[in-house]
């Protein structure tokens, strides 16, 4: 025990490395950006609180591009909606209209 103190004054938090902030990772996998022709979208319909909701996705676009596309589709449909993660949700039963609007933008669908 040569020159090693038994006790130290202060705390282990005196160093800057103890106070590092770790950012939350919202998704564990990195987002892969694809062209509209490389998408294979799925159309679904759910009932939420007794009302129909049309859901389309998954989209592999940047966040800003997805928001712009969602806004464009909402204007074309004339209904409300939102984009959550890589899915878009629209009020009402509008799957057929959604399919024609997105196919005009060169997106492809499964099935």
PyMOL commands that place a pseudoatom at each C-alpha (Angstrom):
pseudoatom trace, name=CA, resn=UNK, resi=1, chain=A, elem=C, hetatm=0, pos=[0.000, 0.000, 0.000]
pseudoatom trace, name=CA, resn=UNK, resi=2, chain=A, elem=C, hetatm=0, pos=[2.481, 2.499, -1.108]
pseudoatom trace, name=CA, resn=UNK, resi=3, chain=A, elem=C, hetatm=0, pos=[1.136, 6.050, -1.407]
pseudoatom trace, name=CA, resn=UNK, resi=4, chain=A, elem=C, hetatm=0, pos=[-2.441, 4.943, -2.099]
pseudoatom trace, name=CA, resn=UNK, resi=5, chain=A, elem=C, hetatm=0, pos=[-4.829, 6.822, 0.202]
pseudoatom trace, name=CA, resn=UNK, resi=6, chain=A, elem=C, hetatm=0, pos=[-7.479, 4.821, 1.989]
pseudoatom trace, name=CA, resn=UNK, resi=7, chain=A, elem=C, hetatm=0, pos=[-10.016, 7.632, 1.801]
pseudoatom trace, name=CA, resn=UNK, resi=8, chain=A, elem=C, hetatm=0, pos=[-10.476, 10.496, -0.605]
pseudoatom trace, name=CA, resn=UNK, resi=9, chain=A, elem=C, hetatm=0, pos=[-12.098, 13.844, -0.043]
pseudoatom trace, name=CA, resn=UNK, resi=10, chain=A, elem=C, hetatm=0, pos=[-14.835, 14.712, -2.515]
pseudoatom trace, name=CA, resn=UNK, resi=11, chain=A, elem=C, hetatm=0, pos=[-16.873, 12.384, -4.627]
pseudoatom trace, name=CA, resn=UNK, resi=12, chain=A, elem=C, hetatm=0, pos=[-16.439, 10.267, -7.687]
pseudoatom trace, name=CA, resn=UNK, resi=13, chain=A, elem=C, hetatm=0, pos=[-18.569, 12.828, -9.522]
pseudoatom trace, name=CA, resn=UNK, resi=14, chain=A, elem=C, hetatm=0, pos=[-15.772, 15.397, -9.579]
pseudoatom trace, name=CA, resn=UNK, resi=15, chain=A, elem=C, hetatm=0, pos=[-14.860, 14.404, -13.120]
pseudoatom trace, name=CA, resn=UNK, resi=16, chain=A, elem=C, hetatm=0, pos=[-16.775, 15.615, -16.191]
pseudoatom trace, name=CA, resn=UNK, resi=17, chain=A, elem=C, hetatm=0, pos=[-17.231, 12.065, -17.413]
pseudoatom trace, name=CA, resn=UNK, resi=18, chain=A, elem=C, hetatm=0, pos=[-19.643, 11.302, -14.560]
pseudoatom trace, name=CA, resn=UNK, resi=19, chain=A, elem=C, hetatm=0, pos=[-22.135, 13.905, -15.784]
pseudoatom trace, name=CA, resn=UNK, resi=20, chain=A, elem=C, hetatm=0, pos=[-22.437, 12.858, -19.411]
pseudoatom trace, name=CA, resn=UNK, resi=21, chain=A, elem=C, hetatm=0, pos=[-25.945, 12.977, -20.845]
pseudoatom trace, name=CA, resn=UNK, resi=22, chain=A, elem=C, hetatm=0, pos=[-27.045, 10.002, -22.865]
pseudoatom trace, name=CA, resn=UNK, resi=23, chain=A, elem=C, hetatm=0, pos=[-29.626, 10.753, -25.543]
pseudoatom trace, name=CA, resn=UNK, resi=24, chain=A, elem=C, hetatm=0, pos=[-32.587, 8.445, -25.803]
pseudoatom trace, name=CA, resn=UNK, resi=25, chain=A, elem=C, hetatm=0, pos=[-32.656, 6.369, -28.931]
pseudoatom trace, name=CA, resn=UNK, resi=26, chain=A, elem=C, hetatm=0, pos=[-36.228, 6.445, -30.266]
pseudoatom trace, name=CA, resn=UNK, resi=27, chain=A, elem=C, hetatm=0, pos=[-35.580, 3.572, -32.607]
pseudoatom trace, name=CA, resn=UNK, resi=28, chain=A, elem=C, hetatm=0, pos=[-33.003, 0.861, -32.188]
pseudoatom trace, name=CA, resn=UNK, resi=29, chain=A, elem=C, hetatm=0, pos=[-32.454, 0.458, -35.932]
pseudoatom trace, name=CA, resn=UNK, resi=30, chain=A, elem=C, hetatm=0, pos=[-31.237, 3.244, -38.225]
pseudoatom trace, name=CA, resn=UNK, resi=31, chain=A, elem=C, hetatm=0, pos=[-33.807, 4.627, -40.644]
pseudoatom trace, name=CA, resn=UNK, resi=32, chain=A, elem=C, hetatm=0, pos=[-33.299, 3.372, -44.182]
pseudoatom trace, name=CA, resn=UNK, resi=33, chain=A, elem=C, hetatm=0, pos=[-34.451, 5.956, -46.748]
pseudoatom trace, name=CA, resn=UNK, resi=34, chain=A, elem=C, hetatm=0, pos=[-36.077, 4.441, -49.845]
pseudoatom trace, name=CA, resn=UNK, resi=35, chain=A, elem=C, hetatm=0, pos=[-37.477, 5.798, -53.086]
pseudoatom trace, name=CA, resn=UNK, resi=36, chain=A, elem=C, hetatm=0, pos=[-41.277, 5.719, -53.502]
pseudoatom trace, name=CA, resn=UNK, resi=37, chain=A, elem=C, hetatm=0, pos=[-41.004, 2.913, -56.079]
pseudoatom trace, name=CA, resn=UNK, resi=38, chain=A, elem=C, hetatm=0, pos=[-39.166, 0.726, -53.527]
pseudoatom trace, name=CA, resn=UNK, resi=39, chain=A, elem=C, hetatm=0, pos=[-41.931, 0.968, -50.897]
pseudoatom trace, name=CA, resn=UNK, resi=40, chain=A, elem=C, hetatm=0, pos=[-44.387, -1.875, -50.295]
pseudoatom trace, name=CA, resn=UNK, resi=41, chain=A, elem=C, hetatm=0, pos=[-47.163, -0.246, -48.303]
pseudoatom trace, name=CA, resn=UNK, resi=42, chain=A, elem=C, hetatm=0, pos=[-49.927, -1.934, -46.338]
pseudoatom trace, name=CA, resn=UNK, resi=43, chain=A, elem=C, hetatm=0, pos=[-53.459, -0.529, -45.970]
pseudoatom trace, name=CA, resn=UNK, resi=44, chain=A, elem=C, hetatm=0, pos=[-55.382, -1.320, -42.781]
pseudoatom trace, name=CA, resn=UNK, resi=45, chain=A, elem=C, hetatm=0, pos=[-58.613, -0.185, -41.183]
pseudoatom trace, name=CA, resn=UNK, resi=46, chain=A, elem=C, hetatm=0, pos=[-59.195, -0.039, -37.427]
pseudoatom trace, name=CA, resn=UNK, resi=47, chain=A, elem=C, hetatm=0, pos=[-62.035, 1.143, -35.233]
pseudoatom trace, name=CA, resn=UNK, resi=48, chain=A, elem=C, hetatm=0, pos=[-61.025, 3.570, -32.494]
pseudoatom trace, name=CA, resn=UNK, resi=49, chain=A, elem=C, hetatm=0, pos=[-63.711, 4.676, -30.085]
pseudoatom trace, name=CA, resn=UNK, resi=50, chain=A, elem=C, hetatm=0, pos=[-66.307, 3.383, -32.557]
pseudoatom trace, name=CA, resn=UNK, resi=51, chain=A, elem=C, hetatm=0, pos=[-64.983, 5.422, -35.488]
pseudoatom trace, name=CA, resn=UNK, resi=52, chain=A, elem=C, hetatm=0, pos=[-63.081, 4.065, -38.518]
pseudoatom trace, name=CA, resn=UNK, resi=53, chain=A, elem=C, hetatm=0, pos=[-59.403, 4.948, -39.004]
pseudoatom trace, name=CA, resn=UNK, resi=54, chain=A, elem=C, hetatm=0, pos=[-57.486, 4.136, -42.203]
pseudoatom trace, name=CA, resn=UNK, resi=55, chain=A, elem=C, hetatm=0, pos=[-53.811, 3.313, -41.670]
pseudoatom trace, name=CA, resn=UNK, resi=56, chain=A, elem=C, hetatm=0, pos=[-51.112, 3.124, -44.341]
pseudoatom trace, name=CA, resn=UNK, resi=57, chain=A, elem=C, hetatm=0, pos=[-47.391, 2.359, -44.048]
pseudoatom trace, name=CA, resn=UNK, resi=58, chain=A, elem=C, hetatm=0, pos=[-44.622, 1.644, -43.277]
pseudoatom trace, name=CA, resn=UNK, resi=59, chain=A, elem=C, hetatm=0, pos=[-42.919, 4.560, -44.980]
pseudoatom trace, name=CA, resn=UNK, resi=60, chain=A, elem=C, hetatm=0, pos=[-39.126, 4.727, -45.201]
pseudoatom trace, name=CA, resn=UNK, resi=61, chain=A, elem=C, hetatm=0, pos=[-38.795, 8.498, -45.607]
pseudoatom trace, name=CA, resn=UNK, resi=62, chain=A, elem=C, hetatm=0, pos=[-37.155, 11.288, -43.663]
pseudoatom trace, name=CA, resn=UNK, resi=63, chain=A, elem=C, hetatm=0, pos=[-39.349, 12.883, -41.000]
pseudoatom trace, name=CA, resn=UNK, resi=64, chain=A, elem=C, hetatm=0, pos=[-39.819, 16.138, -42.943]
pseudoatom trace, name=CA, resn=UNK, resi=65, chain=A, elem=C, hetatm=0, pos=[-40.681, 14.313, -46.181]
pseudoatom trace, name=CA, resn=UNK, resi=66, chain=A, elem=C, hetatm=0, pos=[-43.212, 12.142, -44.337]
pseudoatom trace, name=CA, resn=UNK, resi=67, chain=A, elem=C, hetatm=0, pos=[-44.877, 15.209, -42.797]
pseudoatom trace, name=CA, resn=UNK, resi=68, chain=A, elem=C, hetatm=0, pos=[-45.104, 16.914, -46.225]
pseudoatom trace, name=CA, resn=UNK, resi=69, chain=A, elem=C, hetatm=0, pos=[-46.559, 13.769, -47.798]
pseudoatom trace, name=CA, resn=UNK, resi=70, chain=A, elem=C, hetatm=0, pos=[-49.087, 13.418, -44.972]
pseudoatom trace, name=CA, resn=UNK, resi=71, chain=A, elem=C, hetatm=0, pos=[-50.160, 17.052, -45.398]
pseudoatom trace, name=CA, resn=UNK, resi=72, chain=A, elem=C, hetatm=0, pos=[-50.531, 16.567, -49.166]
pseudoatom trace, name=CA, resn=UNK, resi=73, chain=A, elem=C, hetatm=0, pos=[-52.644, 13.431, -48.737]
pseudoatom trace, name=CA, resn=UNK, resi=74, chain=A, elem=C, hetatm=0, pos=[-54.855, 15.084, -46.084]
pseudoatom trace, name=CA, resn=UNK, resi=75, chain=A, elem=C, hetatm=0, pos=[-55.599, 17.943, -48.501]
pseudoatom trace, name=CA, resn=UNK, resi=76, chain=A, elem=C, hetatm=0, pos=[-56.430, 15.502, -51.308]
pseudoatom trace, name=CA, resn=UNK, resi=77, chain=A, elem=C, hetatm=0, pos=[-58.692, 13.425, -49.045]
pseudoatom trace, name=CA, resn=UNK, resi=78, chain=A, elem=C, hetatm=0, pos=[-60.327, 16.358, -47.327]
pseudoatom trace, name=CA, resn=UNK, resi=79, chain=A, elem=C, hetatm=0, pos=[-60.054, 14.665, -43.948]
pseudoatom trace, name=CA, resn=UNK, resi=80, chain=A, elem=C, hetatm=0, pos=[-57.913, 14.820, -40.844]
pseudoatom trace, name=CA, resn=UNK, resi=81, chain=A, elem=C, hetatm=0, pos=[-54.978, 12.623, -40.093]
pseudoatom trace, name=CA, resn=UNK, resi=82, chain=A, elem=C, hetatm=0, pos=[-51.536, 12.298, -38.592]
pseudoatom trace, name=CA, resn=UNK, resi=83, chain=A, elem=C, hetatm=0, pos=[-48.213, 10.568, -39.107]
pseudoatom trace, name=CA, resn=UNK, resi=84, chain=A, elem=C, hetatm=0, pos=[-46.827, 8.477, -36.273]
pseudoatom trace, name=CA, resn=UNK, resi=85, chain=A, elem=C, hetatm=0, pos=[-43.333, 7.020, -36.665]
pseudoatom trace, name=CA, resn=UNK, resi=86, chain=A, elem=C, hetatm=0, pos=[-43.474, 5.449, -40.149]
pseudoatom trace, name=CA, resn=UNK, resi=87, chain=A, elem=C, hetatm=0, pos=[-47.273, 5.063, -40.393]
pseudoatom trace, name=CA, resn=UNK, resi=88, chain=A, elem=C, hetatm=0, pos=[-49.950, 7.540, -41.491]
pseudoatom trace, name=CA, resn=UNK, resi=89, chain=A, elem=C, hetatm=0, pos=[-53.438, 7.516, -39.980]
pseudoatom trace, name=CA, resn=UNK, resi=90, chain=A, elem=C, hetatm=0, pos=[-56.496, 9.155, -41.541]
pseudoatom trace, name=CA, resn=UNK, resi=91, chain=A, elem=C, hetatm=0, pos=[-59.998, 9.680, -40.222]
pseudoatom trace, name=CA, resn=UNK, resi=92, chain=A, elem=C, hetatm=0, pos=[-62.715, 7.633, -41.860]
pseudoatom trace, name=CA, resn=UNK, resi=93, chain=A, elem=C, hetatm=0, pos=[-62.870, 4.741, -44.274]
pseudoatom trace, name=CA, resn=UNK, resi=94, chain=A, elem=C, hetatm=0, pos=[-60.739, 6.002, -47.177]
pseudoatom trace, name=CA, resn=UNK, resi=95, chain=A, elem=C, hetatm=0, pos=[-58.506, 3.084, -48.156]
pseudoatom trace, name=CA, resn=UNK, resi=96, chain=A, elem=C, hetatm=0, pos=[-59.428, 3.137, -51.857]
pseudoatom trace, name=CA, resn=UNK, resi=97, chain=A, elem=C, hetatm=0, pos=[-58.859, 6.887, -52.154]
pseudoatom trace, name=CA, resn=UNK, resi=98, chain=A, elem=C, hetatm=0, pos=[-55.563, 6.541, -50.275]
pseudoatom trace, name=CA, resn=UNK, resi=99, chain=A, elem=C, hetatm=0, pos=[-54.411, 3.838, -52.647]
pseudoatom trace, name=CA, resn=UNK, resi=100, chain=A, elem=C, hetatm=0, pos=[-55.154, 5.914, -55.773]
pseudoatom trace, name=CA, resn=UNK, resi=101, chain=A, elem=C, hetatm=0, pos=[-53.501, 9.059, -54.337]
pseudoatom trace, name=CA, resn=UNK, resi=102, chain=A, elem=C, hetatm=0, pos=[-50.342, 7.241, -53.254]
pseudoatom trace, name=CA, resn=UNK, resi=103, chain=A, elem=C, hetatm=0, pos=[-50.117, 5.213, -56.480]
pseudoatom trace, name=CA, resn=UNK, resi=104, chain=A, elem=C, hetatm=0, pos=[-50.175, 8.525, -58.385]
pseudoatom trace, name=CA, resn=UNK, resi=105, chain=A, elem=C, hetatm=0, pos=[-47.109, 9.483, -56.272]
pseudoatom trace, name=CA, resn=UNK, resi=106, chain=A, elem=C, hetatm=0, pos=[-45.445, 6.200, -57.452]
pseudoatom trace, name=CA, resn=UNK, resi=107, chain=A, elem=C, hetatm=0, pos=[-45.765, 4.256, -54.181]
pseudoatom trace, name=CA, resn=UNK, resi=108, chain=A, elem=C, hetatm=0, pos=[-46.429, 0.507, -54.430]
pseudoatom trace, name=CA, resn=UNK, resi=109, chain=A, elem=C, hetatm=0, pos=[-48.674, -1.706, -52.314]
pseudoatom trace, name=CA, resn=UNK, resi=110, chain=A, elem=C, hetatm=0, pos=[-48.570, -5.301, -51.145]
pseudoatom trace, name=CA, resn=UNK, resi=111, chain=A, elem=C, hetatm=0, pos=[-51.262, -7.537, -52.510]
for i in range(1, 111): cmd.bond("trace and resi %d" % i, "trace and resi %d" % (i + 1))
show_as sticks, trace
zoom trace
